Amino acid sequence: MNKSVPGHLRCQDALFSAQSSVLLIVDMQERLLPAIHDTENLRQRVARLAQAARLLSVPVWATEHWPEKIGATHPELSRHVDHIVAKTHFNACREVAFLQDWPAGRPRVLLAGTEAHICVLQTGLGLARAGYQPVLLVDAVGSRKTLDHDIACQRWQQYGLEIATIEMALYEWLETPTHPAFKAVLSLVK
């Protein structure tokens, strides 16, 4: 039996757990978002994802790339974020402060944000190199061009990293419809 799957996860570790996850929203900044393909839908999906994560006690972190030049995280998103890290590197892991305060016992990092082929990809690869388990939420990331988004997803898999969708993550975090937050999360999904 092959004990490894992409991302070097064993089957018993394959499902997302709210207790071992962090949601990382990469560079969803006010001045950058207008250039992103289908930006309104992306912003709304990520906002609902962040709300659901908070309901399920999943820490929500965000990065801001050169906030003094590109602006702050969009207000619709920032109100659902627990911690924001400013950065100048495309790979957030290159910032000294980024992993210093990382929530303990939470190796699974689900990534959303922009741009899929630049900061999201480089940060995901950096997290993998640092020993975390990054997961690309393909319907929660965007780029200016759809080709860049698609190639970022391909590269992600080329390196054996995991991809998923928002609904996959939410239902795995919930585990059961008897979860106290099920109805509230369901209202965000529909």
C-alpha atoms as a printed R data frame, in Angstrom:
    type eleno elety resid chain resno       x      y       z
1   ATOM     1    CA   MET     A     1   0.000  0.000   0.000
2   ATOM     2    CA   ASN     A     2   1.278  3.462  -0.916
3   ATOM     3    CA   LYS     A     3   1.274  5.470   2.302
4   ATOM     4    CA   SER     A     4   1.787  8.855   0.674
5   ATOM     5    CA   VAL     A     5  -0.538 11.149  -1.231
6   ATOM     6    CA   PRO     A     6   0.256 14.547  -2.748
7   ATOM     7    CA   GLY     A     7   1.632 16.860  -0.104
8   ATOM     8    CA   HIS     A     8   2.967 13.823   1.787
9   ATOM     9    CA   LEU     A     9  -0.268 13.467   3.747
10  ATOM    10    CA   ARG     A    10  -1.415 10.086   4.884
11  ATOM    11    CA   CYS     A    11  -5.097  9.279   4.357
12  ATOM    12    CA   GLN     A    12  -5.951  9.589   8.044
13  ATOM    13    CA   ASP     A    13  -4.562 13.154   7.909
14  ATOM    14    CA   ALA     A    14  -6.205 14.062   4.613
15  ATOM    15    CA   LEU     A    15  -9.361 15.703   5.957
16  ATOM    16    CA   PHE     A    16  -9.123 19.289   7.142
17  ATOM    17    CA   SER     A    17  -9.598 19.863  10.844
18  ATOM    18    CA   ALA     A    18 -10.687 23.225  12.228
19  ATOM    19    CA   GLN     A    19  -8.390 22.590  15.198
20  ATOM    20    CA   SER     A    20  -5.270 22.239  13.046
21  ATOM    21    CA   SER     A    21  -5.985 24.839  10.339
22  ATOM    22    CA   VAL     A    22  -5.283 28.494   9.673
23  ATOM    23    CA   LEU     A    23  -6.871 30.511   6.872
24  ATOM    24    CA   LEU     A    24  -4.330 32.822   5.226
25  ATOM    25    CA   ILE     A    25  -5.699 35.616   3.039
26  ATOM    26    CA   VAL     A    26  -2.894 36.904   0.840
27  ATOM    27    CA   ASP     A    27  -2.843 40.521  -0.343
28  ATOM    28    CA   MET     A    28  -6.558 41.193  -0.789
29  ATOM    29    CA   GLN     A    29  -5.840 44.925  -0.781
30  ATOM    30    CA   GLU     A    30  -8.060 47.784  -1.883
31  ATOM    31    CA   ARG     A    31  -5.768 49.142  -4.614
32  ATOM    32    CA   LEU     A    32  -4.871 45.722  -6.027
33  ATOM    33    CA   LEU     A    33  -8.332 44.153  -6.175
34  ATOM    34    CA   PRO     A    34  -9.736 46.264  -9.061
35  ATOM    35    CA   ALA     A    35  -7.119 44.722 -11.381
36  ATOM    36    CA   ILE     A    36  -8.052 41.131 -10.485
37  ATOM    37    CA   HIS     A    37 -10.262 39.081 -12.812
38  ATOM    38    CA   ASP     A    38 -13.820 38.676 -11.449
39  ATOM    39    CA   THR     A    39 -12.799 40.641  -8.371
40  ATOM    40    CA   GLU     A    40 -16.271 41.194  -6.877
41  ATOM    41    CA   ASN     A    41 -17.121 37.495  -6.846
42  ATOM    42    CA   LEU     A    42 -13.676 36.612  -5.489
43  ATOM    43    CA   ARG     A    43 -13.925 39.190  -2.705
44  ATOM    44    CA   GLN     A    44 -17.397 37.971  -1.722
45  ATOM    45    CA   ARG     A    45 -16.310 34.302  -1.685
46  ATOM    46    CA   VAL     A    46 -13.262 35.069   0.458
47  ATOM    47    CA   ALA     A    47 -15.336 37.235   2.837
48  ATOM    48    CA   ARG     A    48 -17.834 34.400   3.355
49  ATOM    49    CA   LEU     A    49 -14.959 31.932   3.825
50  ATOM    50    CA   ALA     A    50 -13.359 34.180   6.451
51  ATOM    51    CA   GLN     A    51 -16.687 34.582   8.276
52  ATOM    52    CA   ALA     A    52 -17.173 30.812   8.329
53  ATOM    53    CA   ALA     A    53 -13.604 30.256   9.534
54  ATOM    54    CA   ARG     A    54 -14.206 32.602  12.459
55  ATOM    55    CA   LEU     A    55 -17.473 30.796  13.310
56  ATOM    56    CA   LEU     A    56 -15.481 27.548  13.423
57  ATOM    57    CA   SER     A    57 -12.618 29.008  15.512
58  ATOM    58    CA   VAL     A    58 -10.121 28.794  12.654
59  ATOM    59    CA   PRO     A    59  -7.623 31.669  12.964
60  ATOM    60    CA   VAL     A    60  -7.744 34.055  10.005
61  ATOM    61    CA   TRP     A    61  -4.495 35.746   9.075
62  ATOM    62    CA   ALA     A    62  -3.812 38.145   6.228
63  ATOM    63    CA   THR     A    63  -0.806 39.612   4.497
64  ATOM    64    CA   GLU     A    64  -0.521 43.054   2.964
65  ATOM    65    CA   HIS     A    65   2.108 43.612   0.300
66  ATOM    66    CA   TRP     A    66   3.620 47.086   0.715
67  ATOM    67    CA   PRO     A    67   0.500 48.499   2.361
68  ATOM    68    CA   GLU     A    68   1.854 52.061   2.188
69  ATOM    69    CA   LYS     A    69   1.810 51.749  -1.627
70  ATOM    70    CA   ILE     A    70  -1.008 49.264  -2.325
71  ATOM    71    CA   GLY     A    71  -3.279 50.033   0.614
72  ATOM    72    CA   ALA     A    72  -4.823 48.018   3.394
73  ATOM    73    CA   THR     A    73  -6.791 44.792   3.259
74  ATOM    74    CA   HIS     A    74 -10.264 45.442   1.845
75  ATOM    75    CA   PRO     A    75 -12.545 46.494   4.744
76  ATOM    76    CA   GLU     A    76 -15.092 43.767   3.947
77  ATOM    77    CA   LEU     A    77 -12.327 41.249   4.658
78  ATOM    78    CA   SER     A    78 -10.276 42.955   7.362
79  ATOM    79    CA   ARG     A    79 -13.124 42.853   9.868
80  ATOM    80    CA   HIS     A    80 -12.883 39.039   9.782
81  ATOM    81    CA   VAL     A    81  -9.086 38.895  10.143
82  ATOM    82    CA   ASP     A    82  -7.368 38.112  13.446
83  ATOM    83    CA   HIS     A    83  -3.825 39.141  12.494
84  ATOM    84    CA   ILE     A    84  -2.306 41.106   9.587
85  ATOM    85    CA   VAL     A    85   1.359 40.961   8.578
86  ATOM    86    CA   ALA     A    86   2.846 43.621   6.310
87  ATOM    87    CA   LYS     A    87   5.393 42.330   3.817
88  ATOM    88    CA   THR     A    88   7.711 43.431   1.039
89  ATOM    89    CA   HIS     A    89   8.697 39.962  -0.216
90  ATOM    90    CA   PHE     A    90   6.348 38.095  -2.542
91  ATOM    91    CA   ASN     A    91   6.911 35.018  -0.332
92  ATOM    92    CA   ALA     A    92   5.534 36.019   3.082
93  ATOM    93    CA   CYS     A    93   7.747 33.391   4.730
94  ATOM    94    CA   ARG     A    94  10.746 35.593   3.944
95  ATOM    95    CA   GLU     A    95   9.422 38.190   6.394
96  ATOM    96    CA   VAL     A    96  10.962 37.782   9.849
97  ATOM    97    CA   ALA     A    97   7.698 38.468  11.709
98  ATOM    98    CA   PHE     A    98   5.495 36.215   9.582
99  ATOM    99    CA   LEU     A    99   5.957 32.809  11.232
100 ATOM   100    CA   GLN     A   100   7.166 34.062  14.639
101 ATOM   101    CA   ASP     A   101   3.665 34.393  16.089
102 ATOM   102    CA   TRP     A   102   2.074 31.573  14.085
103 ATOM   103    CA   PRO     A   103  -0.708 29.813  16.019
104 ATOM   104    CA   ALA     A   104   0.770 26.721  17.672
105 ATOM   105    CA   GLY     A   105  -0.415 23.282  16.580
106 ATOM   106    CA   ARG     A   106  -1.879 24.508  13.285
107 ATOM   107    CA   PRO     A   107   0.213 23.078  10.452
108 ATOM   108    CA   ARG     A   108  -2.560 23.119   7.789
109 ATOM   109    CA   VAL     A   109  -2.618 26.507   6.029
110 ATOM   110    CA   LEU     A   110  -5.464 27.142   3.600
111 ATOM   111    CA   LEU     A   111  -4.564 29.956   1.228
112 ATOM   112    CA   ALA     A   112  -6.874 32.471  -0.414
113 ATOM   113    CA   GLY     A   113  -6.082 35.772  -2.085
114 ATOM   114    CA   THR     A   114  -4.091 37.400  -4.843
115 ATOM   115    CA   GLU     A   115  -2.264 36.988  -7.012
116 ATOM   116    CA   ALA     A   116  -2.449 33.230  -7.437
117 ATOM   117    CA   HIS     A   117   0.699 33.011  -9.547
118 ATOM   118    CA   ILE     A   118   2.861 35.399  -7.522
119 ATOM   119    CA   CYS     A   119   2.399 35.957  -3.781
120 ATOM   120    CA   VAL     A   120  -0.007 33.080  -3.147
121 ATOM   121    CA   LEU     A   121   2.184 30.541  -4.979
122 ATOM   122    CA   GLN     A   122   5.460 31.777  -3.511
123 ATOM   123    CA   THR     A   123   4.033 31.907   0.016
124 ATOM   124    CA   GLY     A   124   2.598 28.403  -0.373
125 ATOM   125    CA   LEU     A   125   5.954 27.051  -1.500
126 ATOM   126    CA   GLY     A   126   7.621 28.900   1.383
127 ATOM   127    CA   LEU     A   127   5.188 27.388   3.885
128 ATOM   128    CA   ALA     A   128   5.849 23.892   2.515
129 ATOM   129    CA   ARG     A   129   9.581 24.465   2.810
130 ATOM   130    CA   ALA     A   130   9.082 25.597   6.432
131 ATOM   131    CA   GLY     A   131   7.301 22.316   7.248
132 ATOM   132    CA   TYR     A   132   3.663 23.431   6.988
133 ATOM   133    CA   GLN     A   133   0.947 21.858   4.829
134 ATOM   134    CA   PRO     A   134  -0.292 24.565   2.462
135 ATOM   135    CA   VAL     A   135  -3.586 24.060   0.638
136 ATOM   136    CA   LEU     A   136  -4.606 26.198  -2.331
137 ATOM   137    CA   LEU     A   137  -8.310 27.016  -2.295
138 ATOM   138    CA   VAL     A   138  -8.694 27.295  -6.059
139 ATOM   139    CA   ASP     A   139 -11.995 29.190  -5.949
140 ATOM   140    CA   ALA     A   140 -10.622 31.644  -3.372
141 ATOM   141    CA   VAL     A   141  -7.592 32.880  -5.323
142 ATOM   142    CA   GLY     A   142  -7.360 35.244  -8.253
143 ATOM   143    CA   SER     A   143  -5.008 36.857 -10.724
144 ATOM   144    CA   ARG     A   144  -5.309 39.613 -13.288
145 ATOM   145    CA   LYS     A   145  -5.391 37.022 -16.075
146 ATOM   146    CA   THR     A   146  -7.153 33.655 -15.975
147 ATOM   147    CA   LEU     A   147  -4.152 31.989 -17.634
148 ATOM   148    CA   ASP     A   148  -1.935 32.978 -14.702
149 ATOM   149    CA   HIS     A   149  -4.517 31.573 -12.266
150 ATOM   150    CA   ASP     A   150  -4.698 28.288 -14.166
151 ATOM   151    CA   ILE     A   151  -0.922 27.886 -14.458
152 ATOM   152    CA   ALA     A   152  -0.509 28.688 -10.744
153 ATOM   153    CA   CYS     A   153  -2.880 25.816  -9.938
154 ATOM   154    CA   GLN     A   154  -0.879 23.505 -12.210
155 ATOM   155    CA   ARG     A   155   2.433 24.519 -10.631
156 ATOM   156    CA   TRP     A   156   0.953 24.015  -7.182
157 ATOM   157    CA   GLN     A   157   0.154 20.408  -8.061
158 ATOM   158    CA   GLN     A   158   3.458 19.934  -9.878
159 ATOM   159    CA   TYR     A   159   5.182 20.389  -6.531
160 ATOM   160    CA   GLY     A   160   2.884 17.892  -4.833
161 ATOM   161    CA   LEU     A   161   0.888 20.467  -2.897
162 ATOM   162    CA   GLU     A   162  -2.787 20.063  -2.164
163 ATOM   163    CA   ILE     A   163  -5.664 21.922  -3.791
164 ATOM   164    CA   ALA     A   164  -9.267 22.125  -2.598
165 ATOM   165    CA   THR     A   165 -12.360 24.318  -2.827
166 ATOM   166    CA   ILE     A   166 -14.025 26.528  -0.257
167 ATOM   167    CA   GLU     A   167 -16.910 24.086   0.227
168 ATOM   168    CA   MET     A   168 -14.540 21.159   0.723
169 ATOM   169    CA   ALA     A   169 -12.778 23.061   3.486
170 ATOM   170    CA   LEU     A   170 -15.943 24.249   5.204
171 ATOM   171    CA   TYR     A   171 -17.661 20.868   5.273
172 ATOM   172    CA   GLU     A   172 -14.498 19.140   6.494
173 ATOM   173    CA   TRP     A   173 -14.086 21.752   9.231
174 ATOM   174    CA   LEU     A   174 -17.729 21.211  10.237
175 ATOM   175    CA   GLU     A   175 -17.471 17.383  10.225
176 ATOM   176    CA   THR     A   176 -21.212 16.932  10.856
177 ATOM   177    CA   PRO     A   177 -24.520 18.766  10.369
178 ATOM   178    CA   THR     A   178 -24.933 18.527  14.146
179 ATOM   179    CA   HIS     A   179 -22.114 21.058  14.599
180 ATOM   180    CA   PRO     A   180 -23.480 24.110  16.482
181 ATOM   181    CA   ALA     A   181 -22.320 26.447  13.678
182 ATOM   182    CA   PHE     A   182 -23.704 24.312  10.824
183 ATOM   183    CA   LYS     A   183 -26.718 26.508   9.980
184 ATOM   184    CA   ALA     A   184 -24.704 29.720  10.140
185 ATOM   185    CA   VAL     A   185 -21.969 28.292   7.904
186 ATOM   186    CA   LEU     A   186 -24.546 26.800   5.521
187 ATOM   187    CA   SER     A   187 -26.131 30.242   5.110
188 ATOM   188    CA   LEU     A   188 -22.721 31.568   4.002
189 ATOM   189    CA   VAL     A   189 -22.252 28.768   1.471
190 ATOM   190    CA   LYS     A   190 -25.629 29.130  -0.232
